[in-house]
Amino acid sequence: MPRAAHPHVPSQVSAEGKTRHEVARLLLEQGPMTAVVVAEQLGISPTAVRRHLDALLADGEAETRDAPRRGPRGRGRPAKLFLLTEAGRARFGHAYDDLAVSAIRFLAEHAGEDAVRAFAERRVAKLVEPHRPAITGSSDPAARAEALATALTREGYAASTRQVAAPAPGRNVGAQLCQHHCPVAHVAAEFPQLCEAETEAFAKLLGTHVQRLATIARGDSACTTHVPVTTGDPAHPEPGGTASTRREARIPRNGGKPA
C-alpha cells in the first residue's frame, strides 16, 4: 500500500522536495532497503525513486552497501541497499541543542556564571588551537583573518572574509570575518558567553582588537566580526576620540551583512 505523505513536511517545499523527504524518511524508519522496495512502499515509479536516491547519495545524505545473497550465487551484481548517513538523519532534527542548553543551565545553577565562561573559553580554545600555527604564520591581521576563516570553514562554520574600504580612496579600514553558519547558535542565544569567548579568542589569534558586529544567535544572517587592519593618521585624532575609536566609527553599520 502506498505510504501517505508525512504531515510534518513544510507546505512550502516543492512536490519534488516532499517526495525526496519521504524517500529519506522511509530509509530512516525501515532501511537499509533497495530502490525497488522504496518504490513499492511509496507507490511511485522505480525511475523516480532512483533519481531521488541518486540526489541523496550526491549530497552525502545516503550511502549504499551490497544486499546479502540468498540461495545459490547467480550472475550479475548484487542488489544495492540504501541507508541514510549521519548527514541524512540530521534532516529530521535531533535533541542535541536542547540537551546542551539543559546541561549549561545546570552548570550555571550549580557552579555559577564563572563556570559557564570557563566552559565557553575551553570550548573555543579546543576549536581554534589546532589551527594556531597556520593563523599566526603571518604578522598581517588581514592575512590572519583569512587563515582563520579557512580554519573555521574546516570546523563547519562556512566562514569567509572581505575587505572593508575606508572613505578615503586607497585606504583600507580592515576586514570583515563572516561565519555563515553556527553549529551552536541555538545554545548561544541563551548563553552569549559562547560568543564572547569566541570573540576574545579571535582577538588573541589575530593580534588586534576585533569588534563583533552581528551574530546568528541574535537573529542576524551571519556572525560578522570586524578586524581592523589600518587606521587613519594617529597624530590627528578626531575631536573627542582616540585613533582607535575613530577607526571604529568608520566601520559601515550594515547590520551584519555577510561577506
SEBAVEX-274683 format. One record per residue (C-alpha): residue in three letters; x, y, z; residue number from 1. Coordinates in steps of 0.05 Angstrom, whole numbers, plus 5000, padded with zeros to 4 digits. Each point is the difference from the previous one (the first is absolute). Example, Ala and Ser with C-alpha at 12.3 -4.5 7.8 and 13.67 -1.06 7.14 Angstrom:
{ALA, {5246, 4910, 5156}, 1}
{SER, {5027, 5069, 4987}, 2}
! end
This chain:
{MET, {5000, 5000, 5000}, 1}
{PRO, {5028, 5069, 4982}, 2}
{ARG, {5024, 5038, 5061}, 3}
{ALA, {4963, 5064, 5017}, 4}
{ALA, {5041, 5065, 4996}, 5}
{HIS, {5027, 5019, 5068}, 6}
{PRO, {4962, 5058, 5030}, 7}
{HIS, {5062, 5035, 5027}, 8}
{VAL, {5030, 5016, 4932}, 9}
{PRO, {4996, 5077, 4993}, 10}
{SER, {4945, 5022, 4952}, 11}
{GLN, {5047, 5047, 4962}, 12}
{VAL, {5046, 4943, 4979}, 13}
{SER, {4991, 4980, 4927}, 14}
{ALA, {4967, 4933, 4981}, 15}
{GLU, {5069, 4976, 4980}, 16}
{GLY, {5028, 5019, 5067}, 17}
{LYS, {4943, 4967, 5037}, 18}
{THR, {5010, 4935, 4963}, 19}
{ARG, {5075, 5001, 5015}, 20}
{HIS, {4984, 5013, 5072}, 21}
{GLU, {4954, 4939, 5000}, 22}
{VAL, {5053, 4957, 4968}, 23}
{ALA, {5049, 5022, 5054}, 24}
{ARG, {4949, 4988, 5055}, 25}
{LEU, {4986, 4930, 4975}, 26}
{LEU, {5075, 4985, 5002}, 27}
{LEU, {5002, 5028, 5071}, 28}
{GLU, {4941, 4958, 5025}, 29}
{GLN, {5009, 4935, 4961}, 30}
{GLY, {5069, 5001, 4966}, 31}
{PRO, {5045, 4973, 4975}, 32}
{MET, {4957, 4983, 4940}, 33}
{THR, {5003, 4994, 4924}, 34}
{ALA, {4975, 5052, 4951}, 35}
{VAL, {4946, 4950, 4978}, 36}
{VAL, {4973, 4993, 5071}, 37}
{VAL, {5001, 5076, 5010}, 38}
{ALA, {4960, 5008, 4936}, 39}
{GLU, {4949, 4947, 5022}, 40}
{GLN, {4992, 5032, 5069}, 41}
{LEU, {4990, 5070, 4972}, 42}
{GLY, {4959, 4979, 4940}, 43}
{ILE, {5043, 5037, 4949}, 44}
{SER, {5042, 4976, 4942}, 45}
{PRO, {5069, 4969, 5012}, 46}
{THR, {5028, 5051, 4951}, 47}
{ALA, {4976, 5058, 5043}, 48}
{VAL, {5025, 4966, 5063}, 49}
{ARG, {5069, 4990, 4970}, 50}
{ARG, {5003, 5073, 4981}, 51}
{HIS, {4987, 5020, 5072}, 52}
{LEU, {5048, 4948, 5027}, 53}
{ASP, {5055, 5025, 4953}, 54}
{ALA, {4988, 5070, 5026}, 55}
{LEU, {5005, 4977, 5072}, 56}
{LEU, {5065, 4963, 4983}, 57}
{ALA, {5029, 5062, 4965}, 58}
{ASP, {4983, 5043, 5061}, 59}
{GLY, {5033, 4950, 5048}, 60}
{GLU, {4933, 4985, 5034}, 61}
{ALA, {4998, 4927, 4978}, 62}
{GLU, {5048, 4944, 4987}, 63}
{THR, {4995, 4930, 4971}, 64}
{ARG, {5023, 4930, 5017}, 65}
{ASP, {4991, 4933, 4966}, 66}
{ALA, {4938, 4961, 5019}, 67}
{PRO, {5015, 4931, 5028}, 68}
{ARG, {4989, 4944, 4950}, 69}
{ARG, {4948, 4947, 5013}, 70}
{GLY, {5008, 4932, 4968}, 71}
{PRO, {5051, 4980, 4947}, 72}
{ARG, {5044, 5056, 4974}, 73}
{GLY, {4972, 5024, 4933}, 74}
{ARG, {5027, 5044, 4946}, 75}
{GLY, {5001, 5075, 5001}, 76}
{ARG, {5013, 5050, 5055}, 77}
{PRO, {4967, 4993, 5068}, 78}
{ALA, {4942, 5047, 5015}, 79}
{LYS, {5018, 5065, 5035}, 80}
{LEU, {4971, 5018, 5067}, 81}
{PHE, {4991, 5074, 5015}, 82}
{LEU, {5007, 5029, 5069}, 83}
{LEU, {5006, 5070, 5030}, 84}
{THR, {5066, 5030, 5023}, 85}
{GLU, {5006, 5043, 5062}, 86}
{ALA, {4990, 5061, 4955}, 87}
{GLY, {4936, 4968, 4973}, 88}
{ARG, {4973, 4987, 5070}, 89}
{ALA, {5015, 5072, 5019}, 90}
{ARG, {4945, 5025, 4953}, 91}
{PHE, {4949, 4971, 5049}, 92}
{GLY, {5027, 5039, 5058}, 93}
{HIS, {5027, 4978, 5067}, 94}
{ALA, {4999, 5021, 5073}, 95}
{TYR, {5074, 5017, 5006}, 96}
{ASP, {4988, 5075, 5006}, 97}
{ASP, {4948, 4990, 5055}, 98}
{LEU, {5047, 4953, 5037}, 99}
{ALA, {5057, 5050, 4995}, 100}
{VAL, {4956, 5057, 5026}, 101}
{SER, {4976, 4958, 5058}, 102}
{ALA, {5072, 4980, 5017}, 103}
{ILE, {5025, 5072, 5000}, 104}
{ARG, {4940, 5023, 5041}, 105}
{PHE, {5018, 4947, 5051}, 106}
{LEU, {5072, 5023, 5000}, 107}
{ALA, {4978, 5073, 5010}, 108}
{GLU, {4953, 4981, 5057}, 109}
{HIS, {5048, 4956, 5038}, 110}
{ALA, {5068, 5030, 4984}, 111}
{GLY, {4985, 5072, 4981}, 112}
{GLU, {5012, 5045, 4941}, 113}
{ASP, {5075, 4995, 5006}, 114}
{ALA, {4995, 4926, 4985}, 115}
{VAL, {4959, 5014, 4937}, 116}
{ARG, {5052, 5050, 4976}, 117}
{ALA, {5056, 4950, 5015}, 118}
{PHE, {4963, 4948, 4959}, 119}
{ALA, {4990, 5049, 4942}, 120}
{GLU, {5074, 5019, 5001}, 121}
{ARG, {5022, 4927, 5001}, 122}
{ARG, {4953, 4982, 4943}, 123}
{VAL, {5025, 5055, 4953}, 124}
{ALA, {5072, 4984, 5019}, 125}
{LYS, {4991, 4928, 4978}, 126}
{LEU, {4969, 5026, 4936}, 127}
{VAL, {5055, 5047, 4978}, 128}
{GLU, {5064, 4976, 5034}, 129}
{PRO, {5014, 4945, 4947}, 130}
{HIS, {5000, 5056, 4948}, 131}
{ARG, {5044, 5049, 5038}, 132}
{PRO, {5064, 4989, 4960}, 133}
{ALA, {4964, 5012, 4934}, 134}
{ILE, {4965, 5062, 5026}, 135}
{THR, {5059, 5033, 5035}, 136}
{GLY, {5049, 4986, 4944}, 137}
{SER, {4990, 5071, 4974}, 138}
{SER, {5007, 5066, 5037}, 139}
{ASP, {4946, 5032, 4957}, 140}
{PRO, {4932, 5000, 5034}, 141}
{ALA, {4964, 4994, 4933}, 142}
{ALA, {5040, 4938, 4981}, 143}
{ARG, {4988, 4971, 5068}, 144}
{ALA, {4925, 5014, 4992}, 145}
{GLU, {5000, 4962, 4934}, 146}
{ALA, {5037, 4942, 5032}, 147}
{LEU, {4950, 5001, 5058}, 148}
{ALA, {4942, 4998, 4950}, 149}
{THR, {5031, 4938, 4967}, 150}
{ALA, {5008, 4967, 5068}, 151}
{LEU, {4928, 5016, 5021}, 152}
{THR, {4974, 4973, 4934}, 153}
{ARG, {5036, 4934, 5014}, 154}
{GLU, {4965, 4999, 5067}, 155}
{GLY, {4931, 5009, 4968}, 156}
{TYR, {4990, 5075, 5005}, 157}
{ALA, {4999, 5017, 4926}, 158}
{ALA, {5043, 5062, 5010}, 159}
{SER, {5026, 5052, 4952}, 160}
{THR, {5033, 5068, 5002}, 161}
{ARG, {4993, 5064, 4961}, 162}
{GLN, {5038, 5066, 5000}, 163}
{VAL, {4964, 5062, 5026}, 164}
{ALA, {5020, 5064, 4965}, 165}
{ALA, {5012, 5066, 5036}, 166}
{PRO, {4968, 5065, 4976}, 167}
{ALA, {5067, 5024, 4973}, 168}
{PRO, {5020, 4966, 4935}, 169}
{GLY, {5056, 4950, 5007}, 170}
{ARG, {4993, 4993, 5075}, 171}
{ASN, {4976, 4935, 5030}, 172}
{VAL, {4964, 5000, 5067}, 173}
{GLY, {5004, 4925, 5009}, 174}
{ALA, {4965, 4935, 4986}, 175}
{GLN, {4935, 4968, 5020}, 176}
{LEU, {5001, 4927, 5021}, 177}
{CYS, {4932, 4969, 4986}, 178}
{GLN, {4977, 4933, 5027}, 179}
{HIS, {4940, 4979, 4958}, 180}
{HIS, {4983, 4941, 5045}, 181}
{CYS, {5004, 4990, 5075}, 182}
{PRO, {4991, 4929, 5027}, 183}
{VAL, {4985, 5027, 5070}, 184}
{ALA, {4956, 5059, 4982}, 185}
{HIS, {4940, 4972, 5039}, 186}
{VAL, {5042, 4992, 5062}, 187}
{ALA, {5035, 5067, 4992}, 188}
{ALA, {4933, 5035, 4996}, 189}
{GLU, {4991, 4985, 5074}, 190}
{PHE, {5073, 5000, 5020}, 191}
{PRO, {5036, 5058, 4966}, 192}
{GLN, {5064, 4980, 5037}, 193}
{LEU, {5012, 4953, 4941}, 194}
{CYS, {5002, 5059, 4952}, 195}
{GLU, {5041, 5043, 5048}, 196}
{ALA, {5053, 4946, 5010}, 197}
{GLU, {5004, 4990, 4925}, 198}
{THR, {5010, 5075, 4988}, 199}
{GLU, {5055, 5003, 5052}, 200}
{ALA, {5035, 4939, 4970}, 201}
{PHE, {4997, 5032, 4931}, 202}
{ALA, {5032, 5064, 5026}, 203}
{LYS, {5058, 4961, 5031}, 204}
{LEU, {5011, 4959, 4937}, 205}
{LEU, {4997, 5060, 4954}, 206}
{GLY, {5044, 5044, 5045}, 207}
{THR, {4952, 5058, 4997}, 208}
{HIS, {4937, 5026, 5032}, 209}
{VAL, {4938, 4974, 4964}, 210}
{GLN, {4928, 5021, 5002}, 211}
{ARG, {4941, 4952, 4994}, 212}
{LEU, {4948, 5035, 4957}, 213}
{ALA, {4947, 4946, 4994}, 214}
{THR, {4985, 4929, 5021}, 215}
{ILE, {4954, 4945, 4975}, 216}
{ALA, {4981, 4988, 5072}, 217}
{ARG, {4968, 5070, 5001}, 218}
{GLY, {4963, 4987, 4936}, 219}
{ASP, {5049, 5029, 4950}, 220}
{SER, {5015, 4964, 4934}, 221}
{ALA, {5073, 4989, 5019}, 222}
{CYS, {5049, 5009, 5058}, 223}
{THR, {5040, 5060, 4976}, 224}
{THR, {5064, 5023, 5034}, 225}
{HIS, {5038, 5062, 4980}, 226}
{VAL, {5076, 4993, 4998}, 227}
{PRO, {5036, 5067, 4996}, 228}
{VAL, {5061, 5000, 4955}, 229}
{THR, {5020, 5072, 4991}, 230}
{THR, {4980, 5065, 5034}, 231}
{GLY, {4998, 5072, 4981}, 232}
{ASP, {5054, 5048, 5021}, 233}
{PRO, {5009, 4987, 5075}, 234}
{ALA, {5033, 5069, 5008}, 235}
{HIS, {4934, 5035, 4982}, 236}
{PRO, {4944, 4965, 5037}, 237}
{GLU, {4930, 5026, 4992}, 238}
{PRO, {4974, 5043, 5057}, 239}
{GLY, {4975, 4960, 5059}, 240}
{GLY, {5030, 4934, 4978}, 241}
{THR, {5063, 4960, 4993}, 242}
{ALA, {5027, 4972, 4936}, 243}
{SER, {4970, 4934, 5019}, 244}
{THR, {4929, 5027, 5011}, 245}
{ARG, {5006, 5042, 4937}, 246}
{ARG, {5016, 4936, 4961}, 247}
{GLU, {4939, 4964, 5027}, 248}
{ALA, {4956, 5060, 4982}, 249}
{ARG, {5018, 4988, 4927}, 250}
{ILE, {4976, 4928, 5001}, 251}
{PRO, {4938, 4995, 4957}, 252}
{ARG, {4941, 4983, 5044}, 253}
{ASN, {4968, 4951, 4954}, 254}
{GLY, {4962, 4959, 5051}, 255}
{GLY, {5047, 4942, 4991}, 256}
{LYS, {4993, 4993, 4925}, 257}
{PRO, {5041, 4937, 4985}, 258}
{ALA, {5063, 5001, 4960}, 259}
! end
